[in-house]
Amino acid sequence: MLGIGYSFASSTLKSVRDVFLQFAGGAMPAGVSFTRASQASFWDAAGNLSIAPLDTPRFDHDPVTLGARGLLIEASASNLLLNSTASAANWTADSSVATDLTLNALGYFPGVDVASTGVMWSRLKASADVTGGVPYALTLFYRAGTSGKARVVFSGLPGGESQYSGTVGALTVSRSDIGPITAASETLLADGLTYMVRLVFTPSSSGALSVGLGPHTAVADETVVFLGAQLSQGTDLTSFIPTAGAVASRAADTPGLTGLSGAHDILASYSDGTTEKFTGQILGEGFWPALGNRHLSSLTLSPL
């Protein structure tokens, strides 16, 4: 904390100069409290998917560049897939052969080889109940396997399938029969092997939606390596939420200011270089500006 001055003219502590709170250094500054009523995942400095205990802030890193991204702050969210780690036992092989691996990919996922049985629709899949017209955010991790092609498939609802498919590293939306796929991206992570797919799917009807990954080839025995996935309601592509046999939720990150009161303007600086100003904020114990799901680098509090 830099540039702090206080007035003791009243019984309430008030700042008389700007207060600067730095979050980019990987430690919580004095004057900020923190709670979260669950564990939560983050990317560590080595590009591994790590788990922070409850009530522990997450100083996240970019999974591609490994650069520090400051304090990760997120609202609560749930993973609707019962098993976030893909496996032959807990996911369903649809016209495919699933073989468990021991990769420890991203320091977390064992991986499963998904082999085609000679049909294009070969895949490993799991289901979640969805509501028509409501968007759902998908995060999925995979590796190339021997096929060099992959296909993310939404199915199980009336009308066919929606797909994000093609050559590994260059997947595109190829079908939208049961709802549109938007905000789709595919990113090669820092390990040079693992791809992270992120997209938003809005089903056209309600029911049990199947989410699957296959090798997108009709050549028997060609494979893709499936690591894990998350499906959450809404459009926010949040941090990964592990599940093991049941839907699981991540509680909201709840930072709070301590020892300051009175009216302030607050300037928030984020890791992507953007800023946001909150004017005329009335500070009290535990106050925090409405930042949304962001990586916070710093806060500057200017008394009015």
C-alpha positions as CSV (number, residue, x, y, z in Angstrom):
1,M,0.0,0.0,0.0
2,L,1.5,3.3,-1.1
3,G,0.6,7.0,-0.7
4,I,-1.6,6.7,2.4
5,G,-2.5,9.5,4.7
6,Y,-5.2,9.6,7.4
7,S,-7.3,12.2,9.3
8,F,-8.3,11.6,12.9
9,A,-10.6,14.5,13.1
10,S,-13.5,12.2,13.7
11,S,-14.0,8.7,15.2
12,T,-14.0,7.2,11.7
13,L,-10.7,6.5,9.9
14,K,-10.6,8.4,6.6
15,S,-7.9,8.6,3.9
16,V,-6.7,12.1,2.9
17,R,-4.4,11.1,0.1
18,D,-4.7,8.4,-2.6
19,V,-4.5,4.8,-1.5
20,F,-2.8,2.4,-4.0
21,L,-3.4,-1.3,-3.6
22,Q,-1.2,-3.6,-5.7
23,F,-2.4,-7.1,-6.7
24,A,0.1,-7.9,-9.5
25,G,2.8,-9.1,-7.1
26,G,1.2,-12.3,-6.0
27,A,0.3,-11.3,-2.5
28,M,-2.8,-9.7,-0.9
29,P,-1.9,-6.1,0.2
30,A,-2.6,-4.9,3.7
31,G,-6.0,-3.3,4.0
32,V,-7.8,-6.1,2.0
33,S,-9.7,-9.0,3.5
34,F,-10.7,-12.1,1.5
35,T,-13.1,-15.0,1.8
36,R,-14.4,-17.8,-0.6
37,A,-16.5,-20.6,0.8
38,S,-15.0,-23.3,-1.5
39,Q,-11.9,-24.5,-3.3
40,A,-11.2,-22.9,-6.7
41,S,-8.8,-23.6,-9.6
42,F,-6.2,-21.3,-11.1
43,W,-3.2,-21.4,-13.4
44,D,0.1,-21.5,-11.6
45,A,3.4,-20.0,-12.9
46,A,4.3,-23.3,-14.6
47,G,1.0,-23.5,-16.6
48,N,-0.5,-26.2,-14.4
49,L,-4.1,-26.3,-13.3
50,S,-3.9,-25.9,-9.5
51,I,-6.5,-25.8,-6.7
52,A,-6.6,-23.1,-4.1
53,P,-8.1,-24.0,-0.7
54,L,-11.2,-22.2,0.6
55,D,-10.7,-18.6,1.7
56,T,-7.5,-18.4,-0.3
57,P,-7.0,-15.8,-3.0
58,R,-5.9,-16.9,-6.5
59,F,-3.1,-15.1,-8.2
60,D,-3.6,-16.4,-11.6
61,H,-1.3,-16.8,-14.6
62,D,-2.0,-16.8,-18.4
63,P,-2.0,-20.5,-19.5
64,V,-0.4,-19.6,-22.8
65,T,2.3,-17.0,-21.9
66,L,2.6,-18.0,-18.2
67,G,2.6,-14.2,-17.4
68,A,1.1,-13.2,-14.0
69,R,-2.5,-11.9,-14.3
70,G,-3.0,-10.6,-10.8
71,L,-5.9,-11.4,-8.4
72,L,-8.6,-13.5,-10.0
73,I,-12.1,-12.5,-8.8
74,E,-15.2,-14.4,-10.0
75,A,-18.8,-14.8,-9.1
76,S,-20.2,-18.2,-8.1
77,A,-20.7,-20.8,-10.8
78,S,-21.4,-24.5,-11.2
79,N,-20.1,-27.3,-13.5
80,L,-23.2,-29.3,-14.7
81,L,-21.1,-32.2,-15.9
82,L,-21.0,-34.8,-13.2
83,N,-17.3,-35.8,-13.9
84,S,-15.1,-33.0,-15.1
85,T,-12.1,-35.4,-15.7
86,A,-12.7,-37.6,-18.8
87,S,-12.3,-41.3,-18.2
88,A,-13.5,-44.6,-19.7
89,A,-15.5,-45.4,-16.6
90,N,-17.3,-42.1,-16.0
91,W,-18.0,-41.0,-19.6
92,T,-19.9,-42.9,-22.3
93,A,-18.2,-44.3,-25.4
94,D,-20.4,-43.7,-28.4
95,S,-19.2,-45.8,-31.3
96,S,-15.6,-45.4,-30.0
97,V,-13.0,-47.2,-27.9
98,A,-11.9,-45.4,-24.8
99,T,-8.6,-46.2,-23.2
100,D,-7.5,-44.5,-20.0
101,L,-4.0,-42.9,-20.0
102,T,-1.6,-41.6,-17.3
103,L,-0.5,-38.3,-18.8
104,N,-0.8,-35.9,-15.8
105,A,-1.6,-33.2,-18.5
106,L,-1.5,-29.7,-17.1
107,G,-0.5,-31.3,-13.8
108,Y,-4.0,-32.5,-13.4
109,F,-5.6,-34.7,-16.1
110,P,-4.8,-38.4,-16.7
111,G,-6.4,-38.3,-20.1
112,V,-8.3,-40.9,-22.2
113,D,-7.6,-42.0,-25.7
114,V,-10.8,-41.9,-27.8
115,A,-10.4,-44.1,-30.9
116,S,-12.8,-44.2,-33.9
117,T,-14.5,-47.4,-34.8
118,G,-14.7,-46.4,-38.4
119,V,-17.6,-43.9,-38.2
120,M,-17.4,-40.1,-38.2
121,W,-19.6,-39.9,-35.0
122,S,-17.2,-41.7,-32.7
123,R,-17.0,-39.8,-29.4
124,L,-16.8,-39.9,-25.6
125,K,-19.7,-38.1,-24.1
126,A,-21.5,-37.1,-20.9
127,S,-24.9,-35.5,-20.3
128,A,-26.4,-32.5,-18.4
129,D,-29.9,-31.2,-18.2
130,V,-30.3,-27.8,-20.0
131,T,-33.1,-25.3,-20.6
132,G,-33.9,-24.2,-24.1
133,G,-33.0,-20.6,-25.0
134,V,-30.5,-20.4,-22.1
135,P,-26.8,-20.0,-22.9
136,Y,-24.2,-22.4,-21.5
137,A,-20.5,-21.9,-21.5
138,L,-18.2,-24.9,-22.3
139,T,-14.5,-25.2,-21.5
140,L,-12.9,-28.4,-22.8
141,F,-9.3,-29.6,-22.8
142,Y,-7.9,-32.1,-25.4
143,R,-4.8,-33.2,-27.3
144,A,-4.3,-34.2,-31.0
145,G,-4.0,-38.0,-30.8
146,T,-3.2,-39.8,-34.1
147,S,-6.0,-38.4,-36.2
148,G,-5.0,-34.8,-36.3
149,K,-8.7,-33.9,-36.2
150,A,-11.2,-33.3,-33.5
151,R,-15.0,-32.8,-33.1
152,V,-16.8,-31.2,-30.2
153,V,-20.4,-32.4,-30.4
154,F,-23.7,-31.3,-28.7
155,S,-26.4,-33.9,-29.2
156,G,-29.3,-35.6,-27.5
157,L,-31.9,-32.9,-28.1
158,P,-34.5,-33.1,-31.0
159,G,-33.2,-32.0,-34.4
160,G,-29.7,-33.4,-34.8
161,E,-26.4,-32.0,-33.6
162,S,-24.4,-28.9,-33.2
163,Q,-20.6,-29.2,-33.8
164,Y,-17.3,-27.5,-33.5
165,S,-14.9,-29.5,-35.6
166,G,-12.0,-29.8,-38.0
167,T,-8.3,-30.0,-38.0
168,V,-6.7,-29.8,-34.6
169,G,-5.8,-26.1,-33.9
170,A,-8.3,-24.8,-36.5
171,L,-11.7,-26.0,-35.4
172,T,-14.8,-24.2,-36.7
173,V,-18.5,-24.3,-36.2
174,S,-19.7,-26.9,-38.6
175,R,-23.3,-27.6,-37.6
176,S,-25.9,-25.7,-35.6
177,D,-28.9,-28.1,-35.8
178,I,-29.9,-27.9,-32.1
179,G,-28.7,-24.5,-31.2
180,P,-26.0,-21.9,-32.1
181,I,-22.4,-22.0,-31.1
182,T,-20.9,-18.6,-30.4
183,A,-17.8,-17.0,-28.9
184,A,-15.8,-20.1,-30.0
185,S,-12.1,-20.2,-29.6
186,E,-9.3,-22.8,-29.5
187,T,-6.0,-22.0,-27.8
188,L,-2.8,-24.0,-27.6
189,L,-1.6,-23.8,-24.1
190,A,2.0,-23.3,-22.8
191,D,2.8,-27.0,-22.7
192,G,2.6,-27.0,-26.6
193,L,0.4,-30.1,-26.5
194,T,-2.9,-29.2,-24.9
195,Y,-5.7,-27.3,-26.6
196,M,-8.3,-25.4,-24.6
197,V,-11.7,-25.0,-26.4
198,R,-14.0,-22.3,-25.0
199,L,-17.5,-21.5,-26.5
200,V,-21.1,-20.6,-25.7
201,F,-23.8,-23.0,-26.8
202,T,-27.5,-22.0,-26.6
203,P,-29.8,-25.1,-27.0
204,S,-33.0,-24.7,-29.0
205,S,-34.9,-26.9,-26.6
206,S,-34.8,-28.3,-23.1
207,G,-33.7,-31.8,-22.0
208,A,-30.7,-34.0,-21.5
209,L,-27.9,-32.5,-23.5
210,S,-24.9,-34.7,-24.4
211,V,-21.5,-33.1,-24.7
212,G,-18.8,-35.2,-26.4
213,L,-15.4,-35.2,-28.1
214,G,-14.3,-37.5,-30.8
215,P,-11.5,-37.8,-33.4
216,H,-13.6,-36.5,-36.4
217,T,-12.5,-39.3,-38.7
218,A,-14.0,-42.4,-40.2
219,V,-10.6,-44.2,-40.2
220,A,-10.8,-47.0,-37.6
221,D,-8.3,-46.7,-34.6
222,E,-7.4,-43.0,-35.2
223,T,-7.6,-41.1,-32.0
224,V,-8.0,-37.9,-30.1
225,V,-7.0,-37.5,-26.5
226,F,-9.7,-36.1,-24.2
227,L,-8.7,-34.5,-20.9
228,G,-11.8,-32.9,-19.3
229,A,-14.6,-30.4,-19.6
230,Q,-16.9,-28.0,-17.9
231,L,-20.4,-26.9,-18.8
232,S,-21.9,-24.0,-16.8
233,Q,-25.0,-21.9,-17.3
234,G,-24.4,-18.4,-18.6
235,T,-22.0,-16.8,-21.0
236,D,-19.0,-16.3,-18.6
237,L,-16.1,-18.6,-19.5
238,T,-15.0,-19.0,-15.9
239,S,-12.1,-20.9,-14.2
240,F,-12.3,-24.7,-14.2
241,I,-14.6,-26.3,-11.6
242,P,-13.7,-29.9,-10.8
243,T,-16.5,-32.4,-10.3
244,A,-16.4,-36.1,-9.2
245,G,-19.8,-37.8,-9.5
246,A,-22.0,-34.8,-8.9
247,V,-22.6,-31.2,-10.0
248,A,-20.2,-28.9,-8.1
249,S,-20.1,-25.2,-7.5
250,R,-17.4,-22.7,-6.9
251,A,-18.3,-20.0,-4.4
252,A,-17.9,-16.3,-5.1
253,D,-14.6,-14.6,-4.4
254,T,-15.3,-12.0,-1.8
255,P,-12.5,-9.4,-1.1
256,G,-13.2,-6.4,1.1
257,L,-11.5,-3.2,2.1
258,T,-10.6,-2.7,5.7
259,G,-9.8,0.4,7.7
260,L,-11.2,3.0,5.2
261,S,-14.4,4.9,5.1
262,G,-16.0,7.9,3.3
263,A,-16.6,8.8,-0.3
264,H,-13.9,7.8,-2.8
265,D,-13.4,7.5,-6.6
266,I,-11.9,4.1,-7.3
267,L,-9.8,3.3,-10.4
268,A,-9.4,-0.5,-11.1
269,S,-6.6,-1.6,-13.4
270,Y,-6.8,-5.0,-15.0
271,S,-4.2,-7.4,-16.3
272,D,-5.4,-6.9,-19.9
273,G,-4.4,-3.3,-19.7
274,T,-7.9,-1.9,-19.4
275,T,-9.2,0.3,-16.5
276,E,-12.6,1.0,-15.0
277,K,-13.6,3.9,-12.8
278,F,-16.2,3.8,-10.0
279,T,-17.1,7.3,-8.9
280,G,-18.5,8.5,-5.6
281,Q,-18.2,5.1,-3.8
282,I,-19.1,5.2,-0.1
283,L,-16.5,3.0,1.6
284,G,-17.2,1.0,4.7
285,E,-15.8,-2.1,6.3
286,G,-15.8,-4.9,3.7
287,F,-16.8,-2.7,0.8
288,W,-15.7,-3.8,-2.7
289,P,-16.5,-2.3,-6.1
290,A,-18.6,-4.3,-8.5
291,L,-15.7,-5.6,-10.7
292,G,-17.3,-8.6,-12.3
293,N,-15.2,-11.6,-13.4
294,R,-11.8,-10.0,-13.9
295,H,-8.1,-10.3,-13.2
296,L,-7.2,-7.3,-11.0
297,S,-3.8,-5.6,-11.1
298,S,-4.4,-2.7,-8.8
299,L,-6.9,-0.3,-7.2
300,T,-6.4,3.4,-6.7
301,L,-8.7,5.0,-4.1
302,S,-9.0,8.8,-4.2
303,P,-10.8,10.5,-1.4
304,L,-13.4,13.1,-2.3
